[in-house]
Amino acid sequence: MATYSTPNETFEVSIIMPVHNGSPWLAECLLSVLNQTYQGPMQLSVYDDASTDGSRELIEAWRQKLGERNINLIISGPLYDSGKPKGVGYAKNRAIAQSCGKYLCFLDADDVMHPDRVSSQVLAAMANPNAIVGCKFHREPADSTQRYTQWANALSSEQLCCQVYTSHGPTVIMPTWFCHRDVVERAGGFDESGKGTPEDLLFFHRHLELDGTIIRVDQDLLMYRYHPLAETFSISEETIWELRVKFLEKRVLCHWEEFSIWNAGKQGRKLYRSLSPRNRKKVTMFCDVDESKIQKGCYIYEESKEIPKPKIPIVHFSTVRPPIVICVKLGLSGNFEDNLSSLGLKEGMDYVHFN
């Protein structure tokens, strides 16, 4: 993990921007920094992670314009070709270490900030010094990841802390994060394992384990760009799955003596098989709406070395016994949401989403 020493000069806000071959988007991104309505002292801290497309020179060309707006630019990184980039986590840590801001505003080089982003989020961070502060966002192109965007922007303040085990990842997306510097220092910075590591997800859950809070400014303050070169695509689904199970077991299942799994199909059975032996023994039933699954009566864990092999009953959802781990995707149709609502259960207490 990274260690940080704050330089002598102090800025209220440091914008933290890791860059690797960001030249196609830098002009639009940097213009959004220049156009911030925030009037306090501000710094743009950039770490260029072995770019080969002239990104560093493009950023340097903005130094005078940024200075005229009282935005201090600091940029570092290897001056010459140093081989492979060291990854997003490493670049973020270097940008943070060289920055001076009391508050940190994270920005990806391919995204664009609304002019009021810093001024709105710094007020929220001042009022919530132990929080990761996110905001609403929109995608470019506009029709990309519609279900994900709708989910993230619609979460209630309670759901921001409850729906943290889904395949969507952090309930406030990393490119919208804004926080007090102490939040990062307390969590020990970002994982530096490099490509294929979900450093934002790891940091997010470490923050929660340290009793950090999550809040969102309910304004659309970021254009979050979707393109095939995004670092997100380097992370395998199986890596994310294994981490989600680990976090679920560590933060939820360890407190439950028994529980049910909603979904007797592929995802529910995969979760059951992925659990530790101790937590598998806590599963009392699967539930479903599919009559063909219910009529089977039970799920037999054939891979088990136990004799006899574990048999888990499959029941209709209306008779399921909470607490429940739900392995059904949200937002695909209204039927699941209506069925869940009919049970009168409380999210975070009677059930958690793992979908």
Secondary structure by P-SEA (a helix, b strand, c coil): cbbbbbccccccbbbbbbbccccccaaaaaaaaaacccccbbbbbbbbcccccaaaaaaaaaaaaaaaacbbbbbbcccccccccccaaaaaaaaaaaccccbbbbbccccccccaaaaaaaaaaaaccccbbbbbbcccccccaaaaaaaaaaccaaaaacccccccccccccccccccaaaaaaaccccccccccaaaaaaaaaaaaabbbbbbccccccccccccccccccccaaaaaaaaaaaaaacccccccccccccccaaaaaaaaaccaaaaaaccccccccaaaaaacccccccccccccbbbbbbccccccccccccccccccaaaaaaaaaacccccccccccc
